């Protein structure tokens, strides 16, 4: 009897968990659909402004902008912005991002650089607090970041970089590639690099596109491409003064959007797996319950038959 009660309690608990995980899966699916729509809506603008910056910088030839070169008086400080989630139960999302960030921090420290760490998301705060890594600033943009809020962060990063307070800015986040593939990336935000640029920033690192967002083509391929001649009005320097900060801010905003899409799709997958596992455990418990119940009935029948035989 005690065994039947225990199995019954476990079956009830598993069914409750299954209902909860199914509900969480549905919520994550709805959030993923909405976040995906917002990310897709902003992606064409981000790609186009990156292409425009690349074309203007390439046509200008000798254009030299403060956002594209290291500070004249290096401070020895590098800023790392880590984008994690506020909530858990999203599979390996936070683990991948935080391990990638910690690896980059160790690399910078190994190169005798001072790391200035900023985080977005409560999970990043808890992780770095446990790792005893000091956090300079904490940000919270929620599930629907507004461009105005991200723009303020971008303005401050630009001001710190141009004033020489920091030498570089890197953003560690999860990049959404498809529903079945999300990869952690380290994007070099400052100094900005462009496709085909040499020696600028740290383009050899994974994801260090610096807002350029395109793969570098071979010199032979570029030599075969048609080159347009531009006449700038206003000058190329004035155009870059407007386009480069704008490109940086929209690239940072897109990083937040991709991170939210990746978080929700990974939570959706994790909750579906948890629901399926709960269903399988429920079926196993049902079989165990039926076997225990049948054994109990068989035992009772045997006792009745044995008692009746003893009375004869």
N, C-alpha and C positions, 0 to 999 in steps of 0.2 A: 504493500500500500504506500509506504514512504517513497519508494522509487517512482511509482506512478505520479505522485504529487510533485516530485522534483522535476520529472520530465514535463509535466503539464505546465509548471511555472516557467520553465525554460522556453517552451513553445509559445506561451503568451508574450514573454519578453522579446523573443525573436520576431514575432509578428509586429509588435510595437516598433521595434527598430526598423523593420522593413518598411512600415508605413512612413516613418520619419525620413529615412533615406530616399524613398520614392518622392516624397514631397520636396526634399532638398534638390533632388535631380530635376524636377519640374521647374523649380525656381531658378536654378542655375541655367537651365535651357532657355528660359525667358530672358534672363539677364544677358546670356551670351548672344542671343539673337539681336537684342537691342544694341549691345556694345559693338557687335560686328557691323551693324548698319551704320553706326556713327563712325567707326574706323574706316569703313569703305567710303563714306561720304567725304572724309577729310583727306584720304590718300591721294586722289588726283591733284589736289592743290599742292600738297607737300612735294609730290614728284615733279610737278611742273615748275615750282619755284626753285627746286634744286637744279633742274636743267637750265633754268634761266640764269642762275648764279654761275653755273659752269660755263655757259656760253659767253656771258659778259666778261668773266675773268679771263677766259681763253682769248677772246678778241682784244681785250685791253693789253694783253702781252705783259707789260712790266708793272701791272697793278700790284700794289703792296698795301694790304689793309692790316690794321692792328689785330683784327680777329683771326687773321690767317698766319700770323707769325708769333713766335714766342716773345714774352716781355723782354725789354732791353735789359732790365735789372732783375734777373731771376730771384724769386723769394725762396726757392727750395721746397715749396708747398704744392701739393697736388690735391685737388678736390675730387672725391668719389661720391656720386649720388646713387644710392641703391633703392630700387623700386620693388617693394615686396607687397604683400597683401595685409589687410587688417584682420582677416579671419583665416582659420585653418580649414581642414577637410577638403583640400584641393590637390591631393596627390603629392607629387614631388615638386610642385611649383616653387614653393619657398626654398626647399632644400637645394635645388639647382641654382637658383639666383644667388642665394647667400653663400654657397660654397664658391661660386665663381667670383663673387665680390671679395671673399676672404683671400682667395688665391691672388687676385690682383693687388690687394692691400699688402700681402706678404712680398710680392714682387717689388712694389714701390719702396717698401721699407728695406728690402735687401739692396736696393740701389741707393740707399742713404737719403731717401726722400721723406719729407714729413707729410703725412696723410691727414687731410681734413675730411672727415666723414659726415655725410648728410643722408638721412633716410626718409623714405615715404612708406608708411605701413607699420602697424604695431608688431608684426612678426619680425621685422628687421631690428626693431628696438630691443625686443627680448633676446634675439640671437646675439647681437653685438654686446649687450649688457652681460650676458653669460660668458662671452669670449673676452670680456674686459677690454673692449675697444671703445675709446671715448667717442661720443657722437656730438658733433658741433651743432647741428640743427635738425629738427624733426618736422616733417611736412605731412599733411593729411588732406588729400584731394577727394577721397571717397570713391564711390563706384562710377560717378559721372563727373570727371574733372572739367572745370570750366577753363576756357582758353585764357580768360582774363587773369585767373589765379596763376596759371602756368606762366603767363607772360610776365608777371611780377617776379617770379623766380628767375626767369631768363634774363630780365633786366639786371637783377642783382648779380647774377653770374657774370654777365658782360662787364658790369662795373668793377667787380673784383678782379677780373682778368686784365682789363685795360689799365687799371691802376697799379698792377703788379703785385697785388695781394696773393694771388695764386698763379701758378705757371700753366696749369692745364685743368680741364674738367672732363671727367669720364662718367658715363651713365651706365650702370649695370642693371639690366632688366631682361624680361623674357620677350623674345621676338616671336610673333605669331606668323607661321608660315602656312599651315593648313590645319584643318580640324584634327588631324592625326599627328601633327608635328609642330612642336614649339621648342625653341632652343634658346638658352641663355646667351646674351651677347654683351660685350663691353664696347659701347659706342663712344668714341672720342668726340666730344662736343666742342671743346676749345683746346688748342687752336684749331680752326676749321681747316679741313683738307678737301681737295677736289679730285675727281677722277683724273688720273695721270699725273697728279702732283707728286714730286719727289722730295723726300727728306722732310716733309712737313708732318709734325705730330708723331703718331705711332701707328701708321697704317698696317703694320705687319701683324698686329694683334687682331684676334677675332672680333668682328663687329666694329672695329675702330674706323668707321667711315666718316666720322666727323660731320655728319649731316649731308654728305655728298650723295650717299645712298645708291651708288652704281658701281659695277665691277670695272676695273681698269682694263682697257683694251690694249692690245699689243701695238707697238709703234708702227709696224707695217700696216695693220688694219686702220690705224688713225690716218696714216699717210694717204690711203686710198679714199678716205671720206672727203666729200666736198666741203670747202671752207667758205663761209659767208663773210663778206666784208661789212663792217659796221661803222656807222657814224654816230657818235654818242652825243645826245643832247638831253639832259645835261651831261657832264663828263662822266667817264667810267668810274672815277673815284666817288662821285656823288651817288651814282647808281648803286655801287657796292655798299656805300654807307647806309643805304636804305634796305637793300636786298639781303645782305649778310645777317644783320640782326633778326630780320624777319624769318630767314631760313633757319636760323638757330632755334628760334622760339617754336616754330611749327614742327621742327624735328623733335624737340623735347616734348611737345604736346602729343605727337604721334607715338613717341615711346611710351607715354602713359596710356594712350588708347590701346596700343598693342598689348601692353601688360595686363590691362583689364580683360581684354578678349581672351588672352591665354589663361588667365586665372579662372575665368568662368567656364571655359571649355574643359580645363583639367578638373575642375570641381564637378562638372557634369559627368565626365567619364568616371571619376572616383566614386560618385554616389550611385551611378549605374552598377559599377562593380560591387559596391557594398549591398545594393538591393538584390542583385543576383546571388551573392554569397549568402545573404540572409534567407532567400528562398530555398537554396540548396540545403542549408542547415535545418530549415523548417521541415523539409521533406525527410531528412535523416532522422530528426527527432520524432516525426510522426511514425516512421517505421519502428523506431525503438519503443515508442509508446504502445503501438499495436502488438508488438512481440511480447512486451512485458504484461500487457493486459490479457493476451491469449494464454500466456504461461500461468497467470493468476487464475484464470477461469479453469484451465486444465487441472491445476492443483486442487481447486475447490471441488470439481467434479470427481476427482480421484478420491478425495476425502469422504465425499458423500457416498460413493459406491463402496468404499472400504467399510464405512460405518454400517451401511445397510447389510453388507455381507456378514459383518460380525454379529448382527442381531439375529440372523437366521439360525 
